[in-house]
Amino acid sequence: MVEKKGIYVPEIDIDTCMGCGLCQDSCNSVTSKQCLILKNGVMCVFNEKACKMQQPECDFRCVKLCPTKALSLARIDA
């Protein structure tokens, strides 16, 4: 992955997500059950603060390991 400056969170394409949970299982957030949650059969970012707190150490395994490439990175204001 190319090094990017700024704060990022996963963005999930709900039409592509198959709800397998691999992204959630791979999340290395140390806060309450990571940054992602399964809702209505698809993943969604439910704890943006937890995700932001992990940076810059986060390697975004959730994005890298998604088998359907439903996750991408979205830059947000800090």
Buried (B, 14 or more C-beta within 10 A) or exposed (E): EEEEEEBBBBBBEEEEBEBBEBBBEBBEBEEEEBBBEBEEEBBBBBBEEBBBBBEEEBEBBBBEBBEEEBBEBEEEEE
